[in-house]
């Protein structure tokens, strides 16, 4: 949550920082601010609301200077307002911060006793005052920052400027992401890669406890206690265009349409169909370890948790290992039965979700093996895990996750094939056939996208309702949950996902002529039962939207809308049934006029508990 950006170099800082903030707005968007240093003087501009408000302000009153920091906020301490917007300034020490300072109340009281006055309700302002206080004692900017950061407990990624030593920009990280971009005679620092992609692809990923001092000429990375750290930049393969809307009205729509490409990229280079083999380059788990596993946990939040639920079906079916799926925020509080014969798979698009990271540490702490499925390269979860399978979805900017989800399903499928082969439960021929289906999937996703127009039409009749019910069975139950989550997130319509067989045990009481019920009914072993559920809904006056995979199923009499996706094997069908649900939520949200890419109260990556 929150995005920070910093720049030092020969160019004007404001346009670069603003451009970076635009790319990070998905991380928070309730207020924004920027500070520059010009001829030794600090200038600050802040505005409540989206970045556009800050841009308007800067248009009227530009900030000049070749060193700058900026922030886009997702409020934790203190409501969204200009006064709580970053940067915060205390005596010429200006700070932008992502994270939460846990001991901020104690520190605030101490600082008050030392004569400091606070203007905002934020925890961040404490950091500025702490640096000021330490500077009074030691007279050195860098030492003051190190001392201040040693006083704070909690999570932070910070960028700090001072008019006392105007040629410097200092940044540091503990628990919140921070990446350095190395340009030609200039440096960038930001919470995430897309903020810097239009300037450089050479990135250095900072670890917790590291601090960087930038001047226009050089950069020095050390630990907080001053030990030098050598780090070579990594070249990022994402292109700047991948982080742009590219003619689409919203990032979400662009990302929905990117799925055939994202899926193909996630498969590319990892399979040999003729040999029925899967190669997972970063897996880092040898065959003996995979054979010796007694249990797998899959742990994640939100949409990634829905992918985990689908993964359970695949892995249990083809590798015959018990799989438990946990919500990351619950995992560490229930003393899970992790040991050295346990594999914990963490799924996270961002690789920075605080609860998922904490679950990873819980599993590691109990000597379990840990595998990450992440989209963001070199993210904290990817780096701390024993192995990683990257989803090659490219940057996902829309807050509602789409292409990250379907590529997570692909990563789980690849892992399933691999472990199924290693454990001798899938033979070469079975694996070959399953890979054949996988290869044809991007084309089938394209066919699902052709439903767009029909879904847009159907959305007109569905946009005014208060509630939705989503039903699915087996591996389509998680897809019902995912469809409901997508709708809630971006259209603000209440929606619930239910296992179809549970309808009679309660939710059927909700059904009346106002309630649309989205039923996911591909032709598998439970098709007849799910079709019967549709009749039950219809008999009570409910409105059915059916997602199925064969045109001639007799569903036309049971549903007001029938959306037909192509056929595939049961393991991969969740990828296809997801697409119409993404489009349905997208069109309803657009018709309702909500902020599709940046829905209220949400942030793309939840880096606080
Ligand atoms: C999905 O649309 C969400 N915005 C959210 O549930 C998300 O999936 C969740 O916060 C997990 O994020 P992660 O995959 O980056 O860990």
Boltz pocket constraint, residues with backbone or C-beta under 6 A from the ligand:
constraints:
  - pocket:
      binder: B
      contacts: [[A, 301], [A, 302], [A, 303], [A, 304], [A, 347], [A, 348], [A, 349], [A, 350], [A, 351], [A, 352], [A, 353], [A, 356], [A, 399], [A, 400], [A, 401], [A, 402], [A, 489], [A, 603], [A, 604], [A, 605], [A, 606]]
      max_distance: 6.0
